[in-house]
């Protein structure tokens, strides 16, 4: 699986990062991103360890994600505005690759509050999906969304994902099993 490490859209750069990226400022930029909107992000995420909000943890995270990306096991793009190339405004990730007969991935994303409702998340998701579909052997990409997360539903709908159904108590969020709506997009580049 050959993964593209950078993607450009009309207004954004999506990049794989490691702890040496951005003149070694990537861990600081990531720590600021996860800390600034911490309470909002936690509503939809798993519980975090005590050291999650430390520079050392974020440095290790970047290096592990980058290693997994080079091995084709996990994909995370950090999103930057073209006119703000050193500030992380969001992420788009792809995980849980299942080979034949499924050929599927699951996507996840999050954006800083100050950069929501401007179409950036949809633009990043569409750009990343386009690259994933055109370069990897992926037939479908899923998104799991808590029913209360209406803005996230709008993102996937605007990115051409279709609603498939409700999965009861399928993901643990803050130590509680939560229902999630399932959305899916099929590879538009497939011929058969």
C-alpha positions in Angstrom: 0.0 0.0 0.0 1.7 3.2 -1.2 0.3 6.1 0.8 0.5 9.7 -0.4 2.1 11.8 2.4 0.8 15.2 1.2 -2.5 16.3 -0.4 -3.4 19.8 -1.7 -6.9 21.0 -2.1 -8.2 24.5 -3.1 -7.6 26.1 0.3 -5.8 23.4 2.3 -2.6 21.3 2.7 -3.1 17.9 4.3 0.2 16.4 5.5 1.6 13.4 7.4 3.8 14.7 10.2 6.5 13.3 12.5 8.2 15.0 15.4 10.8 16.5 13.0 8.2 18.1 10.8 7.8 21.9 10.5 11.4 22.5 11.8 10.6 20.3 14.8 7.6 22.4 15.8 5.0 19.8 15.0 4.7 18.4 18.5 4.0 21.9 19.9 1.5 22.6 17.1 -0.3 19.3 17.8 -0.3 19.8 21.6 -1.9 23.3 21.0 -4.5 21.8 18.6 -5.6 19.0 21.0 -5.5 21.2 24.1 -7.3 24.3 22.8 -10.6 22.5 22.1 -10.1 19.7 24.5 -13.5 19.7 26.1 -15.3 19.8 22.8 -13.2 17.0 21.3 -13.7 14.7 24.3 -17.5 14.6 23.8 -16.8 12.3 20.8 -13.6 10.5 21.7 -12.3 7.7 24.0 -11.0 8.6 27.4 -7.4 10.0 27.4 -4.5 8.9 29.5 -3.1 11.3 32.1 -0.1 12.2 30.0 -2.0 12.8 26.8 -1.8 16.6 27.1 2.0 16.6 27.3 4.6 17.5 24.6 6.3 14.2 25.0 3.1 12.2 24.4 2.3 14.2 21.3 5.9 13.7 20.0 5.5 10.0 20.4 2.1 10.1 18.8 3.4 11.8 15.7 6.3 9.4 15.3 4.1 6.3 15.8 1.5 7.6 13.4 4.1 8.4 10.8 5.7 4.9 11.2 2.4 3.2 10.8 1.6 5.4 7.8 4.9 4.4 6.0 3.9 0.7 6.8 0.5 1.2 5.3 -1.3 0.4 8.5 -2.8 3.7 9.5 -3.3 7.1 7.8 -3.6 10.5 9.5 -3.3 13.8 7.7 -2.9 17.1 9.6 -4.8 19.9 8.0 -3.4 23.4 7.4 -4.7 26.5 5.6 -2.5 27.4 2.7 -2.1 30.9 4.2 -1.4 29.5 7.7 1.0 26.6 7.0 2.3 26.2 10.6 -1.0 26.0 12.5 -2.9 22.7 12.6 -6.6 23.3 12.1 -7.8 19.8 11.9 -7.1 16.1 11.1 -8.5 13.5 8.8 -7.6 9.8 9.5 -8.2 6.4 8.1 -7.9 3.2 10.1 -9.2 -0.3 10.5 -8.2 -1.4 6.9 -9.9 -4.7 6.0 -8.6 -6.4 2.9 -10.5 -8.7 0.5 -13.4 -9.2 0.4 -14.2 -5.9 2.2 -11.5 -3.6 1.0 -12.7 -0.9 3.5 -11.4 1.8 5.8 -13.0 3.8 8.6 -12.5 7.6 8.6 -12.4 10.0 11.4 -11.9 13.8 11.6 -11.9 16.7 13.9 -11.4 20.4 13.4 -10.7 23.3 15.8 -13.8 25.3 16.7 -12.5 28.5 15.1 -12.3 26.7 11.7 -15.7 25.0 11.6 -18.7 25.9 9.5 -16.5 27.2 6.6 -16.4 23.9 4.6 -12.8 23.1 5.5 -13.6 19.7 7.1 -15.7 18.7 4.0 -12.9 19.9 1.7 -10.3 18.0 3.6 -12.4 14.8 3.8 -13.2 14.9 0.1 -9.6 15.5 -0.9 -8.3 12.7 1.3 -11.0 10.3 0.1 -10.2 11.1 -3.5 -6.5 10.3 -3.0 -7.3 7.1 -1.0 -9.7 5.8 -3.6 -7.4 6.7 -6.6 -4.2 5.2 -5.1 -5.2 2.4 -2.8 -7.2 -0.8 -3.3 -10.1 0.5 -1.2 -13.7 -0.2 -2.2 -15.5 1.7 0.6 -14.9 4.1 3.4 -17.1 4.2 6.5 -17.8 7.0 9.0 -19.3 6.3 12.4 -21.2 9.3 13.9 -23.0 9.8 17.2 -26.6 10.7 16.6 -26.1 13.9 18.6 -23.3 15.1 16.3 -25.3 16.9 13.7 -22.4 18.9 12.3 -20.4 15.7 11.6 -23.4 14.3 9.8 -23.5 17.4 7.6 -19.8 17.0 6.8 -20.2 13.4 5.5 -23.4 14.2 3.7 -21.6 17.1 1.9 -18.8 14.7 1.1 -21.2 12.3 -0.7 -21.4 9.6 2.0 -24.7 7.8 2.3 -26.5 6.8 5.4 -26.6 3.0 6.0 -28.1 2.5 9.4 -27.7 2.7 13.2 -25.2 0.5 15.1 -26.3 0.1 18.8 -23.7 0.6 21.4 -20.9 0.1 18.9 -18.2 2.5 20.2 -17.0 3.4 23.7 -16.9 7.1 24.2 -15.7 8.4 27.6 -16.2 4.9 29.1 -19.8 4.6 27.9 -21.0 2.5 25.0 -22.6 4.8 22.4 -24.9 4.3 19.4 -23.4 5.5 16.1 -24.9 6.2 12.7 -23.1 4.5 9.9 -22.3 6.4 6.7 -20.4 5.0 3.7 -19.0 6.1 0.4 -18.0 3.8 -2.4 -14.9 4.2 -4.6 -16.0 6.3 -7.6 -13.0 5.2 -9.6 -13.9 1.5 -9.7 -15.0 0.2 -13.0 -16.5 -3.2 -11.8 
